[in-house]
Amino acid sequence: MNKTLLLLLPLLPALGWAQSDAWDQQAIEDAKQDRRVLAYDGLKPDSMVCDTTVREMADGSWLLLILAGDSREPSPKNYVGVSRSHDQGQTWSRLEAFDTGLPRSGDTVGQGPTELIVTDKEALLFFATHGDTFSWGTRWQSWLLRGTPDGKSWGKPERLPGRLGHNCFIRSHIVARDGRLIVPFQHYLRSPRDDASSYHEERKLCDPRNGVLISSDGGKTWSEHGNIRLTDDPLYFGWAEPSIVELADGTLKMTIRADRLGGVLYGAESKDGGKTWPEAAVKTDIPNPGSKATLFSLGGDTVALVHNPNPKHRSPLALWVSFDGMKSWPYRRTLVAESVDGPKGCLNYPEGFVSKDRQWLHVVFDNNRHQACYIAAKLPPLK
């Protein structure tokens, strides 16, 4: 064996500890620069805050969307709430009801946003509706609404094509290096199985299937790819909430929430840019209690993850960063230690975007279902 290598071997554990200590110290310094703002605090009986989403619009303002109304979801009283910031999240306008173009009655009385994409030419709002019950098990429909890129004018809603027009949530998009828009979806089969005429009936949601929609023309048309299962149990149910990221070689990585399946996130990957996916997801070693986790590309193989790294409870809310395509996560820090309502409260549904200079991760989340909170999280130095 090379003598130099022999001399270095005893030092490797120490080098590993030194690197870990360096990231821990970096995390402490970064945390000092975080900024926190309470964007909205709901009051009962209409205190609900869920599915928070924030995007920067073409005019430089930020748009915050939440599922609001009532103190629970789903509920016929749920609606899409909207607030806007003109000073990069420091202050927010009063929450108002957003007009989706669908009636707040009948089959579309309950409404909630799931994703907002802003391109140079238009804004694309994905949202879901349900009927006058406290269940997503009947008359659950998914829609796309097109508007101007400043989010101030909107057209007429279009139901998503095929099976994704029913029992489906669209989740956080990415823009691939080749310019394609890619959005993950979670779609549910039902028991007994649906046909084209049965979606209005109350049936058991089950067997979530995950995949992506891909658009090569800026969102005008979409193609569906993937049908990923979490288990072989056809009656399994859980809110899958997939998130995706593109790595340096074009591989797409997907994480999937996996309720009651071991206290970890599940994962899947596509080696051909999202066109094909495995039939089943596999366990990762990332702890998760059954809650939404969101991936953010920081360039190349550097990936940020905002999640609850606790297999039993939705707190704390943490930021992890991988520099090797999600093989390891050496940078880890807590963004919020516990809910405003104490250790039994939950920190839910993180969503956001990375600043253009990659210095900040702008995140919104719901604090125990009644506060919409914004954090400007300082990112570590990137190569």
C-alpha positions in Angstrom: 0.0 0.0 0.0 1.2 3.5 -0.7 3.1 5.0 2.3 1.3 8.3 1.9 -2.1 6.6 2.0 -1.1 4.6 5.1 -0.2 7.9 6.8 -3.5 9.5 5.8 -5.8 6.6 6.9 -5.7 7.4 10.7 -6.6 11.0 9.8 -9.7 10.2 7.8 -12.1 10.0 10.8 -10.7 13.3 12.1 -11.2 14.9 8.7 -14.8 13.7 8.7 -15.4 15.2 12.1 -13.8 18.4 11.1 -16.0 18.7 8.0 -19.1 18.0 10.1 -18.1 20.6 12.7 -17.5 23.1 9.9 -21.0 22.6 8.5 -22.5 22.9 12.0 -20.7 26.2 12.5 -21.8 27.4 9.1 -25.4 26.5 10.0 -25.1 28.6 13.2 -23.8 31.6 11.3 -26.5 31.3 8.6 -29.3 31.0 11.2 -28.3 34.4 12.5 -29.3 36.0 9.2 -32.8 34.4 8.8 -35.8 36.7 8.6 -39.2 35.7 9.9 -42.6 37.3 9.2 -46.1 36.4 10.2 -48.0 36.9 6.9 -51.5 35.9 8.1 -53.1 34.7 11.4 -56.5 33.1 11.0 -59.2 33.6 13.6 -61.8 31.0 14.4 -64.3 30.1 13.0 -62.4 30.8 9.8 -58.8 30.1 11.0 -57.7 27.5 8.4 -54.3 27.9 6.8 -53.1 25.0 4.6 -51.2 24.4 1.4 -49.3 27.6 1.5 -47.5 28.6 -1.7 -45.5 31.7 -2.5 -44.1 32.8 -5.9 -42.4 35.9 -7.3 -44.6 37.4 -10.0 -43.5 39.2 -13.2 -44.0 42.7 -11.7 -41.6 41.8 -8.8 -44.4 41.4 -6.2 -44.8 38.1 -4.3 -48.1 36.2 -4.3 -49.1 34.1 -1.3 -51.8 31.5 -1.8 -53.4 29.4 0.9 -56.3 27.0 1.4 -58.4 29.2 3.8 -61.9 29.1 5.4 -63.4 27.2 8.2 -61.1 25.6 10.8 -60.7 22.3 9.0 -60.1 20.8 5.6 -61.7 19.6 3.5 -64.8 21.7 4.1 -67.4 23.3 1.9 -66.2 26.6 3.4 -62.7 26.2 2.1 -61.6 28.8 -0.4 -58.4 30.0 -2.1 -57.0 32.9 -0.1 -54.5 35.3 -1.6 -52.1 37.9 -0.2 -49.5 40.0 -1.9 -46.2 41.5 -0.8 -44.5 44.4 -2.5 -41.4 44.5 -0.3 -40.0 41.0 -0.6 -42.0 39.4 2.2 -41.6 42.1 4.8 -45.3 43.0 4.8 -48.3 41.4 3.3 -51.7 42.6 2.2 -54.9 41.6 3.9 -56.0 38.1 2.9 -58.7 38.1 0.3 -60.8 35.4 -1.5 -59.4 34.6 -4.9 -61.9 34.2 -7.7 -61.1 30.9 -9.5 -63.9 31.4 -12.0 -65.9 28.5 -10.6 -69.0 28.9 -8.3 -68.6 28.5 -4.6 -71.6 26.2 -4.6 -72.6 22.7 -5.7 -69.8 20.4 -7.0 -67.1 23.2 -6.7 -68.0 24.7 -3.4 -64.8 23.7 -1.6 -61.6 25.1 -3.3 -57.9 25.0 -2.5 -54.7 25.9 -4.4 -51.9 23.4 -4.9 -49.3 25.0 -7.3 -48.5 28.3 -9.0 -46.1 28.5 -12.0 -45.0 31.9 -13.3 -43.5 32.0 -16.8 -42.5 35.0 -19.0 -45.9 34.8 -20.8 -48.4 33.7 -18.2 -49.1 32.4 -14.7 -50.5 28.9 -14.2 -52.5 28.2 -11.1 -53.4 24.6 -10.3 -56.2 24.1 -7.8 -58.6 21.5 -6.6 -62.4 21.5 -5.8 -64.8 19.2 -4.0 -68.5 19.1 -3.3 -70.5 20.0 -0.2 -69.1 17.3 2.0 -66.2 17.1 4.5 -64.4 14.6 2.3 -62.2 14.5 -0.8 -63.9 11.1 -1.6 -66.5 12.5 -3.8 -66.6 15.1 -6.6 -62.9 15.9 -6.2 -61.8 17.7 -9.4 -58.5 19.3 -10.4 -58.1 22.5 -12.5 -55.7 24.8 -14.3 -56.3 28.5 -14.5 -54.2 30.7 -16.8 -53.5 34.3 -16.0 -51.2 37.2 -16.8 -47.6 36.8 -15.4 -48.3 39.5 -12.8 -51.2 37.5 -11.4 -53.7 40.3 -11.8 -55.9 39.0 -14.6 -57.2 35.5 -15.1 -59.0 33.5 -17.7 -61.4 30.6 -17.4 -60.5 27.4 -15.5 -59.8 24.2 -17.5 -60.2 20.8 -15.9 -57.1 18.7 -16.2 -57.3 16.1 -18.9 -58.0 12.4 -18.4 -57.8 10.7 -15.1 -55.9 13.7 -13.5 -59.1 15.7 -13.8 -60.3 13.7 -10.8 -58.8 12.7 -7.4 -55.6 14.5 -8.1 -53.3 17.2 -6.6 -50.6 18.9 -8.6 -47.4 19.7 -6.6 -44.3 22.0 -6.9 -42.9 22.4 -10.4 -39.4 22.6 -11.7 -38.0 24.2 -14.9 -35.6 21.6 -16.4 -32.3 22.7 -17.9 -33.8 22.3 -21.4 -36.7 24.6 -20.5 -39.4 22.0 -20.0 -41.9 22.6 -17.2 -42.3 19.5 -15.0 -44.9 19.2 -12.3 -45.4 16.1 -10.0 -48.9 14.8 -9.4 -50.5 12.5 -6.8 -53.6 10.7 -8.2 -55.8 8.3 -6.3 -57.7 5.3 -7.4 -60.9 4.5 -5.5 -62.6 1.4 -4.2 -64.6 0.1 -5.9 -62.7 1.2 -9.1 -64.1 4.2 -11.0 -65.2 4.5 -14.5 -66.0 7.7 -16.4 -69.5 7.9 -14.9 -68.8 7.3 -11.3 -66.7 10.2 -10.0 -69.7 11.9 -8.4 -70.2 8.9 -6.1 -68.8 8.6 -2.6 -66.1 5.9 -2.7 -63.0 5.1 -0.7 -59.8 6.9 -1.8 -56.9 4.5 -2.1 -53.7 3.3 -3.9 -52.0 6.7 -4.6 -50.2 6.9 -7.9 -47.4 9.4 -8.5 -45.8 10.8 -11.6 -45.2 14.0 -13.5 -46.8 16.2 -16.2 -44.3 17.6 -18.7 -44.7 20.6 -21.0 -42.3 21.5 -23.7 -44.3 24.6 -24.9 -44.4 26.7 -21.8 -47.5 25.1 -20.3 -49.8 25.1 -23.3 -49.9 21.3 -23.5 -48.9 18.5 -21.1 -48.0 14.8 -21.3 -48.4 12.4 -18.4 -45.6 10.1 -17.2 -45.3 7.7 -14.4 -47.6 5.6 -12.2 -45.5 5.1 -9.1 -47.0 3.1 -6.2 -46.0 3.2 -2.5 -47.2 -0.3 -1.6 -48.7 -3.4 -3.1 -51.8 -2.9 -0.9 -54.6 -1.8 -3.3 -56.5 -0.3 -0.3 -53.6 1.7 1.2 -54.3 5.4 1.5 -52.0 8.3 2.4 -51.3 11.8 1.1 -48.3 11.3 -1.1 -47.3 14.9 -1.9 -44.4 14.2 -4.2 -41.6 16.7 -4.8 -39.0 16.6 -7.6 -35.6 18.0 -8.4 -33.2 17.7 -11.4 -29.6 16.7 -10.9 -26.5 17.6 -12.9 -26.8 14.6 -15.3 -30.5 15.2 -16.0 -31.7 12.6 -13.5 -35.0 13.5 -11.8 -35.2 12.6 -8.1 -38.6 12.4 -6.4 -39.4 12.2 -2.7 -42.9 11.0 -1.6 -44.6 11.3 1.7 -45.4 7.8 3.0 -47.9 7.8 5.8 -47.6 4.9 8.2 -44.9 3.2 6.2 -41.9 3.3 8.5 -41.5 7.0 9.4 -39.4 7.9 6.4 -39.8 9.5 3.0 -40.0 7.2 0.0 -38.2 8.0 -3.3 -38.0 7.3 -7.0 -35.9 8.5 -9.9 -36.1 8.9 -13.6 -32.9 8.6 -15.7 -34.5 10.0 -18.9 -35.7 13.4 -17.8 -39.0 12.3 -16.4 -40.3 10.2 -19.3 -40.1 6.8 -17.5 -40.3 6.0 -13.8 -40.2 2.7 -11.7 -43.5 1.0 -10.8 -42.8 1.4 -7.1 -41.0 3.8 -4.8 -38.4 2.7 -2.3 -37.6 3.7 1.2 -35.1 6.4 1.8 -33.3 7.1 5.1 -34.8 10.5 5.5 -37.0 10.6 8.6 -40.6 11.9 8.1 -43.7 11.7 10.2 -46.1 11.7 7.3 -45.9 15.3 6.1 -45.1 17.3 3.0 -41.4 17.7 2.3 -40.1 20.0 -0.5 -37.0 19.8 -2.6 -35.2 22.8 -4.1 -32.4 22.8 -6.7 -29.4 24.9 -5.8 -27.6 24.0 -9.1 -25.8 20.9 -10.3 -26.1 18.2 -7.6 -26.7 20.6 -4.8 -30.2 20.1 -3.4 -32.1 21.7 -0.5 -34.8 19.9 1.5 -37.3 21.6 3.8 -39.1 19.0 6.0 -39.9 17.6 9.4 -36.9 15.3 10.2 -38.9 13.6 12.9 -40.6 10.2 12.3 -43.3 10.8 14.9 -44.3 14.5 14.8 -44.5 17.5 12.4 -41.8 19.5 14.2 -39.2 20.8 14.0 -39.1 22.4 10.5 -35.6 21.9 9.2 -33.4 22.8 6.2 -31.0 20.1 4.9 -28.6 20.5 2.0 -27.0 17.8 -0.1 -23.9 18.5 -2.3 -23.8 15.1 -3.9 -27.2 14.5 -5.5 -29.0 13.5 -2.3 -26.6 10.8 -1.3 -25.7 12.6 1.9 -27.0 15.7 3.8 -24.0 17.2 5.7 -25.7 20.6 6.2 -28.6 20.5 8.6 -30.2 23.1 10.7 -33.5 23.9 12.4 -35.6 26.7 10.9 -38.4 26.5 13.5 -38.1 24.4 16.6 -41.7 24.1 17.5 -45.2 25.5 16.8 -46.4 28.8 18.1 -48.9 26.7 20.1 -46.2 24.6 21.8 -44.6 21.2 21.3 -47.9 19.5 20.4 -48.5 21.9 17.5 -47.5 21.1 13.9 -45.4 22.9 11.3 -46.8 22.0 7.9 -46.6 22.3 4.2 -43.3 24.1 3.4 -43.2 25.7 0.0 -41.2 28.5 -1.7 -38.5 29.4 -4.1 -34.7 30.1 -4.3 -33.5 33.7 -4.8 -31.9 34.4 -8.1 -28.5 34.9 -6.5 -28.9 31.6 -4.5 -28.3 33.3 -1.3 -31.7 32.8 0.2 -34.5 30.2 0.3 -37.8 32.0 0.6 -40.2 29.6 2.4 -43.8 29.8 3.6 -45.5 27.2 5.8 -48.5 26.8 8.0 -48.0 27.0 11.8 -50.5 24.6 13.3 -53.2 25.3 10.7 -53.9 28.9 11.6 -50.8 31.0 10.7 -49.2 31.5 7.4 -45.5 32.2 8.1 -42.7 33.4 5.9 -39.0 32.7 6.4 -36.0 34.0 4.4 -33.6 31.2 5.2 -29.9 32.0 4.5 -28.3 29.3 2.4 -24.8 28.1 2.9 -22.0 29.2 0.5 -22.4 27.3 -2.8 -19.6 26.5 -5.3 
